[in-house]
Amino acid sequence: MSQKIFKKRHTRIGARPGTLVISKQSPRPVVRGIFYNPESFEDEPIEDLDRLQKAFKKETIAWIDVQGFGDRSVMNKVGSVFGLHPLLLEDVVNVPQRPKTELYDDQLLIVVRMVRLKDPDDQSRYRVDMEQVSIVLAENYVITFQERYGDILDPVRKRIKGGKGIIRHRGSDYLAYAIADTIVDGYYPVLEGVGNDLEAMEDEVIRNPSPEVLGELNTLKNQLINLRRAVWPQREAVNSLVRGDYALIGEDVRVYLRDTHDHCIQTSEVAEMYREMATGLMNTYLSSVANRTNEVMKVLTIMASLFIPLTFMAGIYGMNFEHMPELHYRYSYPMLWLVMTLTGVAMLYFFWRKGWIGRG
């Protein structure tokens, strides 16, 4: 069964701006809050959304993580507490959006694509799982919106909890950088897994160019197209953070973002290289199938060529004309077999000397 490469939830034609379109399959939102400063750390699930007001305390940095969009009232409540622009909230919920950076008054929206390899037990044809993560950066808080439960951001949470590095001594802009950088770094193991798949397929395409291999190769090529579509605009979004005039991002954090931008460029180049390799493997597959067909046709042609003179001889002496002297000769039958055998051997030797059989 084919799978659509691109499918986006969108509003009805003519709907007012800011209309939220939420899929029935979206999980119910789970809100989690991390509040920290150099001396303290709190990590708690937030069931009463009024407790989100803690994010406005000036003495702490807050990370509000929302996973799942399945309840419109919760999403509207979060938007109301933080004063999110209706168009910002629409971009968050109506996925997928193109990776981008947009400023809404005193809030900065950063849309990135998080990718990861699926569990090996997952029977889906597509190994790469892609998900939109929307990061809202404000003066002393960061909000992340994720489509589903689970992510690759546990290293950031551990760094905050353990007080390792400088993250608890920096502002919300550094937290937003750490989240975006971790998501970009998540492309490396995915690209490594895709590269391993390509290497394994190289031998299969040459040794066993079967329809099953062609299906796997086509699936892999579609995955690489999706990866490229996510990575290329993502480097533009990060570059906008580095070069743009955003007061929310300090000069010290822009230095770190330049490194993230370099990672985006590197992953995009690798994704493009793998896509070209997949295209090359498709051509190799077609060449392998054509070569196999040619080999079969060569064998059939050689067999037909062998039997042409033999059929000619058998046809002549099978006409049974009355005045054919050879028909009355005692040794005609064995002599005909001898001549036919020698003819076949001579033709095989000729084909062998030409390199058509037995050697390249």
Number of C-alpha atoms within 10 A of each C-alpha: 4 6 10 7 9 7 9 9 14 16 16 9 6 6 10 9 10 16 17 23 16 20 14 10 9 14 16 18 23 19 21 17 20 22 21 21 18 15 9 11 16 12 16 10 12 17 12 8 12 11 11 18 10 14 22 15 12 11 12 22 27 27 24 24 20 25 22 22 27 20 16 15 11 17 19 15 14 20 15 12 14 16 13 20 14 16 13 19 22 20 18 26 27 19 20 21 19 18 22 19 21 15 14 12 9 13 21 22 23 23 26 27 23 23 24 20 17 15 11 8 6 9 9 10 13 15 19 20 13 18 17 22 27 29 24 26 24 22 17 19 26 26 20 22 23 22 24 19 12 10 15 14 15 12 12 17 14 11 15 24 18 11 18 11 9 12 19 23 14 14 23 22 21 22 23 22 21 21 21 24 21 17 21 22 18 17 23 17 13 19 22 12 16 21 18 11 14 20 12 11 20 19 11 15 22 16 11 15 19 14 10 10 16 18 12 15 22 16 17 22 22 18 21 22 17 16 23 20 16 22 27 19 18 25 24 17 22 28 20 17 24 22 11 13 9 15 10 18 23 13 12 11 19 20 11 15 24 16 14 24 22 14 18 25 17 15 22 23 15 17 25 18 14 21 21 14 17 22 15 13 21 19 13 16 24 16 15 18 17 12 12 13 11 12 14 11 12 14 13 12 12 15 13 12 14 18 15 12 15 17 12 12 15 14 11 10 15 10 9 10 10 8 8 11 9 12 15 10 9 9 10 14 12 10 11 16 14 12 13 20 13 12 16 19 13 13 16 19 13 13 14 14 12 12 11 15 16 10 8 7
